[in-house]
Amino acid sequence: MRILGVIFVLLFLVLQYDLWLGDGSLATVWRLQKKITLQQKENNKIRQRNESLMAEVNDLKKGDAAIEERARNELGMIKKGETYIQVVDDKNKKDEKQ
């Protein structure tokens, strides 16, 4: 009878080992769930970035307004008949205010 009890205890310990330390243990599941959550957050960021890039591509394909805006902002281009005016803040005036 005592041997049977020892066998049951050993069997129980073996099963507990798999549950806590084995390949499919709870710690492994928790770690994988955390990785899944982090990856889903990263995927959402990338998805939003892709959506904004697709919107920009569509704007560039469909109309001249986006192309014109980029030319003005990034290249400093102007249309015929327009005058380019650049406003520069005076550092001395900023320093006096503070």
Contact map, one row per residue, 1 for C-alpha under 8 A:
11111000000000000000000000000000000000000000000000000000000000000000000000000000000000000000000000
11111100000000000000000000000000000000000000000000000000000000000000000000000000000000000000000000
11111110000000000000000000000000000000000000000000000000000000000000000000000000000000000000000000
11111111000000000000000000000000000000000000000000000000000000000000000000000000000000000000000000
11111111100000000000000000000000000000000000000000000000000000000000000000000000000000000000000000
01111111110000000000000000000000000000000000000000000000000000000000000000000000000000000000000000
00111111111000000000000000000000000000000000000000000000000000000000000000000000000000000000000000
00011111111100000000000000000000000000000000000000000000000000000000000000000000000000000000000000
00001111111110000000000000000000000000000000000000000000000000000000000000000000000000000000000000
00000111111111000000000000000000000000000000000000000000000000000000000000000000000000000000000000
00000011111111100000000000000000000000000000000000000000000000000000000000000000000000000000000000
00000001111111110000000000000000000000000000000000000000000000000000000000000000000000000000000000
00000000111111111000000000000000000000000000000000000000000000000000000000000000000000000000000000
00000000011111111100000000000000000000000000000000000000000000000000000000000000000000000000000000
00000000001111111110000000000000000000000000000000000000000000000000000000000000000000000000000000
00000000000111111111000000000000000000000000000000000000000000000000000000000000000000000000000000
00000000000011111111110000000000000000000000000000000000000000000000000000000000000000000000000000
00000000000001111111111110000000000000000000000000000000000000000000000000000000000000000000000000
00000000000000111111110111000000000000000000000000000000000000000000000000000000000000000000000000
00000000000000011111110011100000000000000000000000000000000000000000000000000000000000000000000000
00000000000000001111111111100000000000000000000000000000000000000000000000000000000000000000000000
00000000000000001111111110000000000000000000000000000000000000000000000000000000000000000000000000
00000000000000000100111110010000000000000000000000000000000000000000000000000000000000000000000000
00000000000000000110111111011000000000000000000000000000000000000000000000000000000000000000000000
00000000000000000111111111111000000000000000000000000000000000000000000000000000000000000000000000
00000000000000000011100111111100000000000000000000000000000000000000000000000000000000000000000000
00000000000000000001100011111110000000000000000000000000000000000000000000000000000000000000000000
00000000000000000000001111111111000000000000000000000000000000000000000000000000000000000000000000
00000000000000000000000111111111100000000000000000000000000000000000000000000000000000000000000000
00000000000000000000000001111111110000000000000000000000000000000000000000000000000000000000000000
00000000000000000000000000111111111000000000000000000000000000000000000000000000000000000000000000
00000000000000000000000000011111111100000000000000000000000000000000000000000000000000000000000000
00000000000000000000000000001111111110000000000000000000000000000000000000000000000000000000000000
00000000000000000000000000000111111111000000000000000000000000000000000000000000000000000000000000
00000000000000000000000000000011111111100000000000000000000000000000000000000000000000000000000000
00000000000000000000000000000001111111110000000000000000000000000000000000000000000000000000000000
00000000000000000000000000000000111111111000000000000000000000000000000000000000000000000000000000
00000000000000000000000000000000011111111100000000000000000000000000000000000000000000000000000000
00000000000000000000000000000000001111111110000000000000000000000000000000000000000000000000000000
00000000000000000000000000000000000111111111000000000000000000000000000000000000000000000000000000
00000000000000000000000000000000000011111111100000000000000000000000000000000000000000000000000000
00000000000000000000000000000000000001111111110000000000000000000000000000000000000000000000000000
00000000000000000000000000000000000000111111111000000000000000000000000000000000000000000000000000
00000000000000000000000000000000000000011111111100000000000000000000000000000000000000000000000000
00000000000000000000000000000000000000001111111110000000000000000000000000000000000000000000000000
00000000000000000000000000000000000000000111111111000000000000000000000000000000000000000000000000
00000000000000000000000000000000000000000011111111100000000000000000000000000000000000000000000000
00000000000000000000000000000000000000000001111111110000000000000000000000000000000000000000000000
00000000000000000000000000000000000000000000111111111000000000000000000000000000000000000000000000
00000000000000000000000000000000000000000000011111111100000000000000000000000000000000000000000000
00000000000000000000000000000000000000000000001111111110000000000000000000000000000000000000000000
00000000000000000000000000000000000000000000000111111111000000000000000000000000000000000000000000
00000000000000000000000000000000000000000000000011111111100000000000000000000000000000000000000000
00000000000000000000000000000000000000000000000001111111110000000000000000000000000000000000000000
00000000000000000000000000000000000000000000000000111111111000000000000000000000000000000000000000
00000000000000000000000000000000000000000000000000011111111100000000000000000000000000000000000000
00000000000000000000000000000000000000000000000000001111111110000000000000000000000000000000000000
00000000000000000000000000000000000000000000000000000111111111000000000000000000000000000000000000
00000000000000000000000000000000000000000000000000000011111111101100000000000000000000000000000000
00000000000000000000000000000000000000000000000000000001111111111110000000000000000000000000000000
00000000000000000000000000000000000000000000000000000000111111100000000000000000000000000000000000
00000000000000000000000000000000000000000000000000000000011111110000000000000000000000000000000000
00000000000000000000000000000000000000000000000000000000001111111110000000000000000000000000000000
00000000000000000000000000000000000000000000000000000000000101111111000000000000000000000000000000
00000000000000000000000000000000000000000000000000000000001100111111100000000000000000000000000000
00000000000000000000000000000000000000000000000000000000001100111111110000000000000000000000000000
00000000000000000000000000000000000000000000000000000000000100111111111000000000000000000000000000
00000000000000000000000000000000000000000000000000000000000000011111111100000000000000000000000000
00000000000000000000000000000000000000000000000000000000000000001111111110000000000000000000000000
00000000000000000000000000000000000000000000000000000000000000000111111111100000000000000000000000
00000000000000000000000000000000000000000000000000000000000000000011111111111000000000000000000000
00000000000000000000000000000000000000000000000000000000000000000001111111111100000000000000000000
00000000000000000000000000000000000000000000000000000000000000000000111111111000000000000000000000
00000000000000000000000000000000000000000000000000000000000000000000011111110000000000000000000000
00000000000000000000000000000000000000000000000000000000000000000000011111111000000000000000000000
00000000000000000000000000000000000000000000000000000000000000000000001111111100000000000000000000
00000000000000000000000000000000000000000000000000000000000000000000001110111110000000000000000000
00000000000000000000000000000000000000000000000000000000000000000000000100011111011100000000000000
00000000000000000000000000000000000000000000000000000000000000000000000000001111110000000000000000
00000000000000000000000000000000000000000000000000000000000000000000000000000111110000000000000000
00000000000000000000000000000000000000000000000000000000000000000000000000000011111000000000000000
00000000000000000000000000000000000000000000000000000000000000000000000000000111111100000000000000
00000000000000000000000000000000000000000000000000000000000000000000000000000100111110000000000000
00000000000000000000000000000000000000000000000000000000000000000000000000000100011111000000000000
00000000000000000000000000000000000000000000000000000000000000000000000000000000001111100000000000
00000000000000000000000000000000000000000000000000000000000000000000000000000000000111110000000000
00000000000000000000000000000000000000000000000000000000000000000000000000000000000011111000000000
00000000000000000000000000000000000000000000000000000000000000000000000000000000000001111100000000
00000000000000000000000000000000000000000000000000000000000000000000000000000000000000111110010000
00000000000000000000000000000000000000000000000000000000000000000000000000000000000000011111110000
00000000000000000000000000000000000000000000000000000000000000000000000000000000000000001111111000
00000000000000000000000000000000000000000000000000000000000000000000000000000000000000000111111100
00000000000000000000000000000000000000000000000000000000000000000000000000000000000000000111111110
00000000000000000000000000000000000000000000000000000000000000000000000000000000000000001111111111
00000000000000000000000000000000000000000000000000000000000000000000000000000000000000000011111111
00000000000000000000000000000000000000000000000000000000000000000000000000000000000000000001111111
00000000000000000000000000000000000000000000000000000000000000000000000000000000000000000000111111
00000000000000000000000000000000000000000000000000000000000000000000000000000000000000000000011111
